[in-house]
Amino acid sequence: MEINSVEQANDLLSIHGWSHTQISKDVTYKVLQKAIGWKNLDLEAKARQKYYAHLIFLNEIDEAIVQYAWLLNHLKKHQNSDIHVDSLHIIWGFKWIIHHIPGFASIPLSKIEELWLEFKDLYKANRSGEKVIDYYGALIFQMLGEPQKSLEAYGSYKSGNSEGRYDDCLACQKDTMIEYHNYFGNFKESAKQNSKVGGKNFTCSEVPQVTYPKLCFANLMLGDFSVAENFYQLTMQKLGLKKTHIDLFQNIIYYLAVKKDFKNGVKVIESQFPAALLTTADFRLFHFYHSCHYFFTVMANEGHKKVKIKLPGSGIKSISENEYSLEEMINWLNENMTKHMARLDNRNSNTFWNDYMKRLDKQLAGVSVNYKVE
């Protein structure tokens, strides 16, 4: 595609700005490159903002962090100038970054604390209200392995009634809190949403389709296997395997392992593994690799010695093309999940995620013994 004018570039941004697909991301990136080449800062800022949103919704978090650094600097430098600054959307996008940054163990606590203070100051200066700050505080401190601070922030979030312009929609808040409760092992709290998901105030462009796998996992861990099966089926119908989102599909991998549905489990892992190889986020990799490790361990315990699966670029030693020894697979996953978990705990100076992994292994063992769908 040739882009020959600023007018054409702006038209393309209008067409592809809010449809978060790979095609729209690619077109937006071409506009961005043109804007840089033309030294058109207004157009560059617009294109980067759209490109950043595409990266977030396509779960390409590593690149999104790089892009947001430019946007935040642009806001600081040009907010009171004639240069185009979409303050509302740049400030809104800070939430997405502050949520993901603790998942990278290479980012030191001092930098996270610095960004957290900057986030709070910027939001307060722009009349955000306290609720959104407490909401993200709960999520961030959980990832940092500080449960007391996390639960305090969660309590303030739940008791607060001051809504602000930067709040996530109610559906997204409810969806995120299911994941939050799952990581704390509070599955009963998550399951309270079973009958509500998809109803009033629980539907948006992303929800409930992204919520189904989280509820599948919560109900699995409660031993409500028929309900878990229903949410598994909804996940596959509404989300499908075309969407790469290792954070979501780790839930489905656990379920299929307990169900001993190895055929479909291999399909899910095969569809998601390439996305894992493209990120350096320790938090995402630890949880995804743990779910895969559990799946293949169950498979091995059932007497299987090898597995046919396409994992190009993984570096896992294969027996033959697309065929792997389960022992080799399990050892590789154990080494890598432990590495990423340890990096998080070492950065955080605690053992929160190591303790989480041990607790989850015990819970899964108990659930697996009792699995039965009526």
C-alpha positions in Angstrom: 0.0 0.0 0.0 1.3 3.4 -1.0 0.6 6.3 1.4 1.2 9.6 -0.5 -0.4 12.3 1.5 -1.2 13.4 5.1 -4.9 13.4 4.2 -4.7 9.8 3.0 -2.8 8.9 6.2 -5.4 10.5 8.4 -8.2 8.7 6.5 -6.4 5.3 7.1 -6.1 6.1 10.8 -9.8 6.8 10.9 -10.6 3.5 9.2 -8.2 1.4 11.1 -7.9 3.2 14.4 -10.4 1.3 16.6 -10.5 -2.1 14.9 -7.9 -4.0 16.8 -6.8 -6.5 14.2 -3.4 -7.5 12.8 -4.3 -5.8 9.5 -5.2 -2.6 11.2 -2.1 -2.7 13.3 0.1 -3.2 10.2 -1.6 -0.3 8.3 -1.3 2.0 11.4 2.4 1.1 11.6 2.9 2.1 7.9 1.3 5.4 8.6 3.6 5.8 11.6 6.7 5.2 9.5 5.5 7.7 6.9 4.8 10.3 9.6 8.4 9.8 11.0 9.8 10.1 7.5 7.8 13.2 6.8 8.8 14.7 10.2 5.2 15.3 10.9 4.9 15.3 14.6 1.1 15.8 14.7 0.6 12.7 12.5 3.2 10.7 14.3 1.5 11.3 17.7 -1.9 10.3 16.3 -0.4 7.2 14.6 1.6 6.1 17.7 -1.5 6.4 19.9 -3.5 4.2 17.6 -0.6 1.8 17.2 -0.2 1.6 20.9 -3.8 0.7 21.4 -3.6 -2.1 18.8 -0.5 -3.5 20.6 -2.4 -3.6 23.9 -5.5 -5.3 22.5 -3.4 -7.8 20.5 -1.4 -8.6 23.7 1.9 -7.5 22.3 2.9 -5.9 25.6 6.6 -5.8 25.2 6.3 -3.4 22.2 3.5 -1.5 23.8 5.7 -0.5 26.7 8.3 0.9 24.3 5.6 2.9 22.4 4.0 4.3 25.6 7.3 5.7 26.8 7.3 7.9 23.7 3.6 8.9 24.2 4.2 9.8 27.9 7.2 12.0 27.0 5.2 13.6 24.2 2.5 14.5 26.7 4.9 16.1 29.1 6.7 18.0 26.4 3.9 19.3 24.3 0.7 19.4 26.5 0.6 23.2 26.4 1.9 23.7 22.9 0.3 23.8 19.5 1.5 20.2 18.7 -1.3 17.6 18.7 -1.6 15.9 22.1 -4.5 13.5 22.7 -4.2 13.9 26.5 -7.3 11.9 27.4 -6.2 8.8 25.6 -2.5 9.0 26.5 -3.5 9.4 30.2 -6.0 6.6 29.8 -3.3 4.3 28.3 -1.1 4.7 31.4 -3.4 2.2 33.2 -2.5 -0.5 30.7 1.2 0.0 31.2 1.2 0.3 35.0 -0.7 -2.9 35.1 1.8 -4.9 33.0 5.2 -3.4 34.0 5.5 -5.4 37.3 5.3 -8.6 35.1 8.8 -7.9 33.8 11.4 -8.9 36.4 14.0 -6.9 34.6 12.3 -3.7 35.7 13.5 -3.0 39.2 11.3 -2.1 42.1 12.6 1.4 42.3 11.5 2.1 38.7 8.1 0.5 39.3 7.6 2.7 42.4 8.7 5.7 40.4 6.1 5.0 37.7 3.4 4.2 40.3 3.9 7.6 41.9 3.9 9.3 38.5 0.7 7.4 37.6 -1.1 8.5 40.8 0.1 12.1 40.4 -1.0 12.3 36.8 -4.4 10.8 37.5 -5.1 13.0 40.5 -4.0 16.1 38.5 -6.6 15.1 35.9 -9.5 14.5 38.3 -9.5 10.7 38.1 -10.9 10.0 41.5 -9.4 7.6 44.0 -11.3 4.5 42.8 -9.2 3.8 39.7 -6.0 4.3 41.6 -7.0 1.8 44.3 -8.2 -0.6 41.6 -4.8 -0.7 39.9 -3.0 -0.6 43.3 -4.7 -3.9 44.2 -3.5 -5.5 40.9 0.1 -4.1 41.0 0.8 -5.0 44.6 -0.6 -8.6 44.0 1.9 -9.0 41.1 4.7 -7.6 43.4 3.9 -10.3 46.0 2.6 -7.9 48.6 -0.8 -9.3 49.6 -1.4 -7.0 52.5 -1.0 -3.9 50.5 -3.0 -5.4 47.6 -5.9 -6.3 49.9 -5.9 -2.9 51.5 -6.1 -1.3 48.1 -8.8 -3.7 47.1 -10.8 -2.9 50.2 -10.6 0.8 49.4 -11.6 0.2 45.8 -14.7 -1.9 46.8 -15.8 0.7 49.4 -15.1 3.7 47.3 -18.0 5.3 45.4 -16.2 8.1 43.6 -16.3 7.2 39.9 -13.9 9.0 37.5 -13.4 9.6 33.9 -10.5 7.1 33.7 -12.3 4.2 35.3 -12.4 1.0 33.3 -16.0 0.0 32.3 -17.9 -2.0 34.9 -17.6 -5.2 32.7 -13.8 -4.9 32.5 -13.6 -4.2 36.3 -15.6 -7.3 37.1 -13.6 -9.4 34.6 -10.3 -8.3 36.1 -11.4 -8.9 39.6 -12.2 -12.6 38.8 -8.5 -13.0 37.7 -7.5 -11.1 40.9 -9.5 -13.5 43.1 -8.2 -16.6 41.2 -4.6 -15.7 41.9 -5.4 -15.4 45.6 -7.2 -18.7 45.5 -10.5 -17.1 46.3 -12.4 -19.1 43.8 -15.8 -18.8 45.5 -15.7 -15.1 45.1 -15.0 -15.5 41.4 -17.8 -18.0 41.0 -20.3 -15.5 42.3 -20.2 -14.1 38.8 -21.2 -17.4 37.1 -24.8 -16.3 36.5 -24.1 -12.6 36.0 -21.5 -12.7 33.2 -22.8 -11.4 29.9 -25.7 -9.6 31.7 -26.3 -6.0 32.5 -23.0 -4.1 33.3 -21.1 -7.3 32.4 -20.7 -6.9 28.6 -18.4 -4.8 26.5 -16.3 -5.2 23.4 -13.9 -7.7 25.2 -16.2 -9.1 27.9 -17.6 -11.7 28.4 -15.6 -13.7 25.9 -12.3 -13.0 27.8 -14.1 -13.9 31.1 -15.2 -17.4 30.2 -11.7 -19.0 30.6 -11.2 -17.4 34.0 -14.6 -18.7 35.2 -13.7 -22.1 33.7 -10.6 -22.2 36.0 -12.4 -20.9 39.1 -15.2 -23.5 38.8 -12.6 -26.3 38.1 -10.8 -25.5 41.3 -14.1 -25.5 43.2 -14.9 -29.0 41.8 -17.9 -27.7 39.9 -16.9 -29.6 36.8 -20.1 -29.3 34.8 -20.0 -25.5 35.2 -16.4 -25.5 34.3 -17.2 -27.5 31.2 -19.9 -25.0 30.2 -17.4 -22.1 30.4 -14.8 -24.1 28.5 -17.3 -24.6 25.7 -18.2 -20.9 25.7 -14.5 -20.1 25.5 -14.0 -22.2 22.4 -17.2 -20.9 20.8 -16.7 -17.2 21.5 -13.0 -16.8 21.7 -11.6 -19.7 19.7 -7.9 -20.4 19.1 -7.4 -17.6 16.5 -6.8 -15.2 19.4 -3.4 -15.6 21.0 -3.6 -14.7 24.7 -1.5 -16.9 26.9 -2.9 -15.3 30.0 -6.4 -16.5 29.2 -5.6 -19.9 27.7 -3.5 -21.0 30.6 -6.9 -21.5 32.4 -8.1 -23.7 29.6 -4.9 -25.8 29.6 -5.4 -26.6 33.3 -8.9 -27.6 32.7 -8.1 -29.9 29.8 -5.3 -31.5 31.8 -7.7 -32.3 34.7 -10.2 -33.5 32.1 -7.4 -35.6 30.4 -8.5 -34.2 27.1 -5.1 -34.4 25.6 -6.1 -34.0 22.0 -7.7 -30.6 22.5 -5.1 -29.6 25.1 -2.3 -30.1 22.5 -4.3 -27.9 20.1 -4.6 -25.1 22.6 -0.9 -25.2 23.5 0.1 -25.4 19.9 -1.9 -22.3 19.1 -0.6 -20.2 22.0 3.1 -21.3 22.3 4.3 -18.9 19.5 3.0 -15.9 21.5 4.9 -17.1 24.5 8.1 -17.1 22.5 7.5 -13.5 21.5 7.3 -12.0 25.0 9.9 -11.5 27.8 7.2 -10.9 30.5 8.2 -13.2 33.3 4.8 -13.1 34.9 3.0 -14.2 31.8 5.6 -16.9 30.9 5.7 -18.3 34.5 2.0 -18.9 34.5 1.7 -20.2 30.9 4.6 -22.5 31.2 3.3 -23.8 34.6 0.0 -24.7 32.9 1.8 -26.5 30.1 4.0 -28.3 32.6 1.0 -29.5 34.5 -0.7 -30.6 31.3 2.2 -32.7 30.0 2.9 -34.1 33.5 -0.7 -35.4 33.7 -0.2 -36.8 30.2 3.0 -38.6 31.2 1.3 -40.0 34.3 -1.3 -41.5 32.1 1.4 -43.6 30.4 2.2 -41.4 27.4 5.9 -41.2 26.4 5.8 -38.7 23.6 3.6 -36.1 22.0 3.0 -34.8 18.5 2.8 -31.0 18.5 4.1 -28.1 16.4 6.4 -25.9 18.4 8.6 -24.1 15.9 11.3 -22.0 17.3 10.8 -23.3 20.9 14.3 -24.7 21.2 12.9 -27.9 22.8 14.8 -30.9 21.6 12.6 -33.0 19.4 12.6 -36.7 18.6 11.6 -36.1 15.0 9.7 -33.4 13.2 6.9 -32.1 15.4 7.4 -35.0 17.9 8.8 -34.6 21.4 9.6 -36.8 24.3 7.4 -35.9 27.2 10.3 -36.2 29.6 12.2 -33.6 27.5 9.2 -31.4 27.3 8.5 -31.5 31.0 12.1 -30.8 31.9 12.2 -27.8 29.6 9.0 -26.4 31.0 10.1 -27.0 34.6 13.3 -25.2 34.0 11.7 -22.2 32.3 8.7 -21.8 34.6 11.0 -22.0 37.6 13.4 -19.5 36.1 10.7 -16.9 35.4 9.0 -17.5 38.8 12.3 -17.1 40.6 13.1 -13.9 38.7 9.9 -12.4 39.9 10.4 -13.4 43.5 14.0 -12.3 43.6 13.1 -8.9 42.2 10.2 -8.6 44.7 12.3 -9.9 47.6 9.7 -12.4 48.7 8.5 -15.9 47.9 4.9 -15.1 47.0 4.9 -16.7 43.5 6.8 -19.8 44.6 4.3 -20.2 47.4 1.5 -19.7 44.9 2.9 -22.4 42.6 3.2 -25.0 45.5 -0.3 -24.2 46.7 -1.7 -24.5 43.2 0.0 -27.8 42.5 -1.6 -29.3 45.7 -5.0 -27.9 44.8 -4.8 -29.3 41.2 -3.8 -32.7 42.6 -7.0 -32.8 44.7 -9.2 -31.6 41.9 -7.9 -34.1 39.5 -8.7 -37.0 41.7 -12.3 -36.0 41.9 -13.0 -34.9 38.3 -16.3 -36.0 36.9 -18.8 -34.3 34.7 -22.5 -35.3 35.3 
